[in-house]
């Protein structure tokens, strides 16, 4: 009966495994391609609004040679005091898009309202499974299966994390997907806290320079 394993079961198993990896690879490519087209549009819009914004070439974005979060401004997000802190349960309960609810999703713990993209994230959309979820791992891997819809970056490579950061850039710069709050913090997201703090400090520095009143050095 060993021949059944060698000539039937093993090849079928190999085909299944290869098919899964190929499907994920295709998902990753297509999701990333259309995302980067959106990032290019956002970059062009930002350059029109602010000629001094960091310039990143189209090819650098498409070939993934860019630093995903360079020039992304987080400084205004919590300034109004309106940002909400969600638990995962609250995110799913209030942001699932069902029964008139809006559609929320979270990337690296940052929550965005993607209701305007209902045709993508709504009940009949290609990404309906993302509604009310933290999708960090799913976007890092280009995976839409339930096991990827968890709030964990454990075991991900730097390249995979950069893919997730490109999605964070996409949502942060999107003109129809506003930031509305964050999930309760995890230690693994401390890098993002530092990035937001740096963004706030940079914005304050530019404001002082614009007012012609730069911060005075401390005299000892």
N, C-alpha and C positions, 0 to 999 in steps of 0.2 A: 504493500500500500504506500510505500515511500514515494513511488513514482507520482502518486497523486499530488503530494506536497510539492515535489520538485517541478513538475510540469504543468500543474493547474493552480494550486493554492498560492504558491510563492509568486508566480508571475502576476496573478490577479491582485495580490496584496501590493506588489511593487507598482503596478499601474495605478492602483487607488492612491497610494502615498504620493507618487509623482504628480497625479492629477490634483491632489489637494495643494501641494506646493506650487504647482503651475497656476492654479486658480488664485491663490493668495498673491503670487507675483504679478499676475495680470491686474488684480484688484489694486495692488499697491501702485502699479504704474499709472493706471487710468485715474485713480483718485488723486495721485500726486500731480499728474499732468494738468487736469482741470483746476485743481487748487492753485497751481503756479500761474495759470492764466489769470486767475482772480487776483493773485498777488501782484502780477505785472500791472493790471488795471489799477489796483490800489496805489502802487508806486507812482504811476503816471498822474493819478489824481493828487497825490500828496505833493509831487513836484510842482504841479500847477498852483497849489495853495501855498506852498512854501519852497521857493527856489533854493533855499539853503539846506533843504532836507538831504540826508545822505543818499547819494546817487548809486544805484546798483543796476548793472546792465541786465538786459533781458536774457542774454545767454548765460550769465552767471546764475540767474534764477532757474532757468530751464535745465541747466547742467548741474545744478545743486552745488555750485562753487561758492555760494554766498554764505555769510554768517546769518542764520535765519532771523535773529532778533536784533541785528544792528539797525539802529534808527527807529525802532519800535518804541513809542512813547506810552508808558504806563502811568504817567504822573497825575493825570486828571481822574483816574478811575474811582478812587476813594475820596477825592477832595470834597465832594458834595455831601458826604455822609449818608448817601442813599443806598450804598451797597449792602446787600443782604448776605448773611452767613447761613449756608444750607448744610444740613446733614445729607448723606446719600439718600436716605429715605424721603426727606422733604423734596429733594431734587426730582426724584421719580414721581412723587405724589402730585406735586404742583406744576411740573414741567413736562408731563408725558404727552401733551397735545390731545388728550381725550376729554370728552364732555365739555368742550369749550375752553379747556386749559391751554395756556401758551406752550410753546415747545422750547425747552431749555436743554443745553448740554454743557458738559464741563470738560476742559482741557487743562491738564496740570493743575487741577483744582480751581480754575477760573471759570465762572459760569457766564454763558452767553445766551441771549434770547434769539433763537433762530426761527421764530414764528414766521417771519417774512419769507423764509425758504421752505414753506410748507410742502411744496411740490417735491422737495428732496427729503425732508425730515418728517413729513406728515405720514398718515396711516398708509397711503399707497405709494410713498416715495422710496427711492432706492436705499435711503439711509434711515428708514423708519425705526429700525432697531436702536438708533442712537438717541431717540427722544427720551429725556429724563435720565440719561446715563452720564457717568464720567467715561469719556471715550479715549482717554490718553493712550492706553495700551493698544486699542483697536487701530488708532490712527498711526501710531509708531510702526505697526506691523502690516497695515493694509488689510486688516482682518475684520470681518463683520459677524463672526459667529459668537454665540453667547459667552464662551469661555474667554474671549478677548475683551468683553465689556465689563472689565473689572478695574478698580482703581489701584493699579500696581505697575511699577516700572522695573520690578525685580527681574534680573537676568537680561535686560535689554542692553544692546551694544550702544556705543556712542553714535554710530551711524543711524541706528534705529531711533534713538532719542532725538537726534537732529531732525529726523523726519517728523516727529511729533512737534518739535519746536517750529517747524515750517507751518504746521497747521495752527499752532498758537498765533503765529504772525498773521496768518490768513484771517482768523476770526477777529483778532484785535484790530486789524486795519479795515475790516469790512464795514461798509457804510450802512448796511441794513441789519447787522447782527450786534446789537449793543451789549457791552459788558454790564451785568446787573449785580454781580456779587461773587462770592467764592465759597468753596467747600471748607469745612473745618480742616485746619492745616495738618499735613503730614510732615515728618522730619525729612522725608525724601524730596520735598518740594522747597526746602530752605533756599536753594539756589535761586528760585523765582522771587522769593522775598527780597533777596539781595539785589536782584535785577530791578525790581520795582523801586527799592530804596535809592539805587543809583540813578534811576530815571527821575525820581523826585528831586534829588540833589542837583542833577543837571538842569532840570527845568527852573529851579530856584536860582541857580547861578546865572542862567541866561536872562531871567527876569531882572536880576540885580544889574547885570551888564546893560540891559536895555534901558533901565532907569538912570543909567549913568552914576550908579551908586554901588560900586563893587564892594564886596565884603572887606572890611578892614582887617589887616593882619593883627594877630595877637602880639602885643609887645611884652616881652619879658623883662 
